[in-house]
Structure formats: C-alpha cells, structure tokens
Amino acid sequence: MSALNDPSSAGRPVRRYNQRMAQRMARRAHVNEQGVAVCFAFNNLVTTLVIGVLEDVVQFVPAVGSLIELGISLLTFYFHRIVLVTDQNVYVFRDWPFHFPGKQLAAYPRHAGVVKLGSPDPGGFSRFIRRGQLTFEDGQVVYHSILWIRRAKYIVQEGNSAVAG
C-alpha cells in the first residue's frame, strides 16, 4: 500500500482554492455539509485518456484554447464525474455543464479505506496509466486525468481521514 493510501499519512493541507471550490459544490449539490475537497474526474479510463488529455492540452493553444476546452467540455459532460469530500461524507455525482452536480451516484461516510488512489495491478505501465484511478470501497471507480493529479490526492487524503468531532 502506498503512503498516500495509508490512513495514518497526514499529507499536504488542501489548498484554499480547492476548499472554496468544494464548498461551492456542496452548496450546488444541496448536501447541507461543509465542502472539504473536490475533484473532477471521468467515468472510464478510455474517456480519461482521450478527452482528459485533449482538454489538458488545448488549454495551451494561444487565444482560442479556452474556447476549444469549453466546447469539448460541453460536448462530453456526460462522461464527467464530480467527487466531493465534505466534513461527513464522500460523494460521487454525475456532472452537468459548468460543474453543476447532477444525479448522486454514490455516498460514503468518511473513514479509513473508503477510497484508494492508483491501479491495483502490479505492472508498471498499468500503475502509470491508472495513477489517477480512484477506487471506492464498493468497487465504484472514477478516473482523474493523469495530469494535475493533486486534486485526486486530496480526495484520498481527506476521504480516508476520520470525521472530526
């Protein structure tokens, strides 16, 4: 088990930007809890590799990159997932355009072992390509883009920590 998946590992504090975004997602989802961390993921590995990488790359196209990214996001929102950690639970939502939570797909109480990051397969290629894989205790899997993976690490860190109080 990696140090990140170890419940006793404290890790880095969640950045304020991610905390604000998590609080906004909690309000939009009407969960009446404090948002702690959030990440935006995809429903399967192929989608992550194709659409996720494409969205990440077009950001760097001068002048029109953000418009292209917006267009891709609007056309592919069905494949997006929002993973939200609150002060009490971890939620997985289907994503609507402009990051509005849709149907709640899963809810888990926060505790050690609720979510793991990375591939369960021992092969090096599998571990690299699935390093953004978030696997929940009931088998639900979502995939964060392999770039900008810090948000997925926040989900594991905060989701696996005990509820304060």
Contacts in CASP RR format, 6 or more apart in sequence:
PFRMAT RR
TARGET T0000
AUTHOR 0000-0000-0000
METHOD contacts of the structure
MODEL  1
MSALNDPSSAGRPVRRYNQRMAQRMARRAHVNEQGVAVCFAFNNLVTTLV
IGVLEDVVQFVPAVGSLIELGISLLTFYFHRIVLVTDQNVYVFRDWPFHF
PGKQLAAYPRHAGVVKLGSPDPGGFSRFIRRGQLTFEDGQVVYHSILWIR
RAKYIVQEGNSAVAG
2 117 0 8 1.000
2 118 0 8 1.000
3 9 0 8 1.000
4 11 0 8 1.000
4 117 0 8 1.000
4 153 0 8 1.000
4 156 0 8 1.000
4 157 0 8 1.000
5 113 0 8 1.000
5 116 0 8 1.000
5 117 0 8 1.000
5 156 0 8 1.000
5 160 0 8 1.000
7 112 0 8 1.000
7 113 0 8 1.000
7 160 0 8 1.000
7 161 0 8 1.000
9 157 0 8 1.000
10 157 0 8 1.000
11 157 0 8 1.000
12 153 0 8 1.000
12 157 0 8 1.000
14 22 0 8 1.000
14 36 0 8 1.000
14 37 0 8 1.000
14 154 0 8 1.000
14 157 0 8 1.000
14 158 0 8 1.000
15 150 0 8 1.000
15 154 0 8 1.000
18 37 0 8 1.000
18 38 0 8 1.000
18 151 0 8 1.000
18 154 0 8 1.000
19 35 0 8 1.000
19 36 0 8 1.000
19 37 0 8 1.000
21 38 0 8 1.000
22 35 0 8 1.000
22 36 0 8 1.000
22 37 0 8 1.000
22 38 0 8 1.000
22 84 0 8 1.000
22 85 0 8 1.000
22 86 0 8 1.000
23 34 0 8 1.000
23 35 0 8 1.000
25 35 0 8 1.000
25 38 0 8 1.000
25 82 0 8 1.000
25 84 0 8 1.000
25 99 0 8 1.000
25 101 0 8 1.000
26 33 0 8 1.000
26 34 0 8 1.000
26 35 0 8 1.000
26 84 0 8 1.000
26 86 0 8 1.000
28 99 0 8 1.000
28 100 0 8 1.000
28 101 0 8 1.000
29 82 0 8 1.000
29 84 0 8 1.000
29 91 0 8 1.000
29 93 0 8 1.000
29 101 0 8 1.000
29 102 0 8 1.000
29 104 0 8 1.000
31 84 0 8 1.000
31 86 0 8 1.000
31 89 0 8 1.000
31 91 0 8 1.000
33 86 0 8 1.000
33 87 0 8 1.000
33 88 0 8 1.000
33 89 0 8 1.000
34 86 0 8 1.000
34 87 0 8 1.000
35 84 0 8 1.000
35 85 0 8 1.000
35 86 0 8 1.000
35 87 0 8 1.000
36 85 0 8 1.000
36 86 0 8 1.000
36 87 0 8 1.000
36 158 0 8 1.000
37 84 0 8 1.000
37 85 0 8 1.000
37 151 0 8 1.000
37 154 0 8 1.000
37 155 0 8 1.000
37 157 0 8 1.000
37 158 0 8 1.000
37 159 0 8 1.000
38 82 0 8 1.000
38 83 0 8 1.000
38 84 0 8 1.000
38 85 0 8 1.000
38 151 0 8 1.000
38 155 0 8 1.000
39 82 0 8 1.000
39 83 0 8 1.000
39 134 0 8 1.000
39 144 0 8 1.000
39 151 0 8 1.000
39 152 0 8 1.000
39 154 0 8 1.000
39 155 0 8 1.000
40 80 0 8 1.000
40 81 0 8 1.000
40 82 0 8 1.000
40 83 0 8 1.000
40 95 0 8 1.000
40 99 0 8 1.000
40 144 0 8 1.000
40 151 0 8 1.000
41 48 0 8 1.000
41 80 0 8 1.000
41 81 0 8 1.000
41 82 0 8 1.000
41 83 0 8 1.000
41 134 0 8 1.000
41 142 0 8 1.000
41 143 0 8 1.000
41 144 0 8 1.000
41 145 0 8 1.000
41 152 0 8 1.000
42 48 0 8 1.000
42 51 0 8 1.000
42 52 0 8 1.000
42 79 0 8 1.000
42 80 0 8 1.000
42 81 0 8 1.000
42 142 0 8 1.000
42 143 0 8 1.000
42 144 0 8 1.000
42 145 0 8 1.000
43 79 0 8 1.000
43 80 0 8 1.000
43 81 0 8 1.000
43 142 0 8 1.000
43 143 0 8 1.000
44 79 0 8 1.000
44 143 0 8 1.000
45 129 0 8 1.000
45 130 0 8 1.000
45 133 0 8 1.000
45 143 0 8 1.000
47 76 0 8 1.000
47 79 0 8 1.000
47 143 0 8 1.000
48 132 0 8 1.000
48 143 0 8 1.000
48 144 0 8 1.000
48 145 0 8 1.000
48 146 0 8 1.000
49 129 0 8 1.000
51 72 0 8 1.000
51 76 0 8 1.000
51 79 0 8 1.000
52 145 0 8 1.000
53 145 0 8 1.000
53 146 0 8 1.000
53 147 0 8 1.000
54 72 0 8 1.000
55 69 0 8 1.000
55 72 0 8 1.000
55 73 0 8 1.000
55 145 0 8 1.000
56 145 0 8 1.000
56 147 0 8 1.000
56 148 0 8 1.000
58 65 0 8 1.000
58 68 0 8 1.000
58 69 0 8 1.000
58 72 0 8 1.000
59 65 0 8 1.000
59 66 0 8 1.000
59 69 0 8 1.000
61 68 0 8 1.000
73 80 0 8 1.000
73 97 0 8 1.000
74 97 0 8 1.000
77 95 0 8 1.000
77 96 0 8 1.000
77 97 0 8 1.000
78 94 0 8 1.000
80 94 0 8 1.000
80 95 0 8 1.000
81 92 0 8 1.000
81 93 0 8 1.000
81 94 0 8 1.000
81 95 0 8 1.000
81 105 0 8 1.000
81 142 0 8 1.000
82 91 0 8 1.000
82 92 0 8 1.000
82 93 0 8 1.000
82 94 0 8 1.000
82 95 0 8 1.000
82 99 0 8 1.000
82 101 0 8 1.000
82 102 0 8 1.000
83 90 0 8 1.000
83 91 0 8 1.000
83 92 0 8 1.000
83 93 0 8 1.000
83 134 0 8 1.000
83 142 0 8 1.000
83 152 0 8 1.000
83 155 0 8 1.000
84 90 0 8 1.000
84 91 0 8 1.000
84 92 0 8 1.000
84 93 0 8 1.000
84 101 0 8 1.000
85 91 0 8 1.000
85 110 0 8 1.000
85 154 0 8 1.000
85 155 0 8 1.000
85 158 0 8 1.000
85 159 0 8 1.000
87 163 0 8 1.000
87 164 0 8 1.000
88 109 0 8 1.000
88 110 0 8 1.000
88 163 0 8 1.000
89 107 0 8 1.000
89 108 0 8 1.000
89 109 0 8 1.000
89 110 0 8 1.000
90 107 0 8 1.000
90 108 0 8 1.000
90 109 0 8 1.000
90 110 0 8 1.000
90 114 0 8 1.000
90 115 0 8 1.000
90 136 0 8 1.000
90 155 0 8 1.000
90 159 0 8 1.000
91 101 0 8 1.000
91 104 0 8 1.000
91 106 0 8 1.000
91 107 0 8 1.000
91 108 0 8 1.000
92 104 0 8 1.000
92 105 0 8 1.000
92 106 0 8 1.000
92 107 0 8 1.000
92 136 0 8 1.000
92 140 0 8 1.000
92 142 0 8 1.000
93 101 0 8 1.000
93 102 0 8 1.000
93 103 0 8 1.000
93 104 0 8 1.000
93 105 0 8 1.000
94 101 0 8 1.000
94 102 0 8 1.000
94 103 0 8 1.000
94 105 0 8 1.000
95 101 0 8 1.000
95 102 0 8 1.000
96 102 0 8 1.000
105 140 0 8 1.000
106 136 0 8 1.000
106 138 0 8 1.000
106 140 0 8 1.000
108 114 0 8 1.000
108 115 0 8 1.000
108 136 0 8 1.000
108 137 0 8 1.000
108 138 0 8 1.000
109 163 0 8 1.000
110 158 0 8 1.000
110 159 0 8 1.000
110 160 0 8 1.000
110 161 0 8 1.000
110 162 0 8 1.000
110 163 0 8 1.000
111 160 0 8 1.000
111 162 0 8 1.000
111 163 0 8 1.000
112 160 0 8 1.000
112 161 0 8 1.000
112 162 0 8 1.000
113 137 0 8 1.000
113 160 0 8 1.000
114 136 0 8 1.000
114 137 0 8 1.000
114 159 0 8 1.000
114 160 0 8 1.000
115 134 0 8 1.000
115 135 0 8 1.000
115 136 0 8 1.000
115 137 0 8 1.000
115 155 0 8 1.000
115 156 0 8 1.000
115 159 0 8 1.000
115 160 0 8 1.000
116 134 0 8 1.000
116 135 0 8 1.000
116 156 0 8 1.000
117 131 0 8 1.000
117 132 0 8 1.000
117 133 0 8 1.000
117 134 0 8 1.000
117 152 0 8 1.000
117 153 0 8 1.000
117 155 0 8 1.000
117 156 0 8 1.000
118 127 0 8 1.000
118 130 0 8 1.000
118 131 0 8 1.000
118 132 0 8 1.000
118 133 0 8 1.000
118 134 0 8 1.000
118 135 0 8 1.000
119 126 0 8 1.000
119 127 0 8 1.000
119 129 0 8 1.000
119 130 0 8 1.000
119 131 0 8 1.000
119 133 0 8 1.000
120 135 0 8 1.000
121 127 0 8 1.000
121 130 0 8 1.000
128 146 0 8 1.000
129 146 0 8 1.000
130 143 0 8 1.000
131 146 0 8 1.000
131 149 0 8 1.000
132 143 0 8 1.000
132 144 0 8 1.000
132 145 0 8 1.000
132 146 0 8 1.000
132 149 0 8 1.000
132 152 0 8 1.000
133 141 0 8 1.000
133 142 0 8 1.000
133 143 0 8 1.000
133 144 0 8 1.000
134 141 0 8 1.000
134 142 0 8 1.000
134 143 0 8 1.000
134 144 0 8 1.000
134 152 0 8 1.000
134 155 0 8 1.000
134 156 0 8 1.000
135 141 0 8 1.000
144 151 0 8 1.000
144 152 0 8 1.000
END
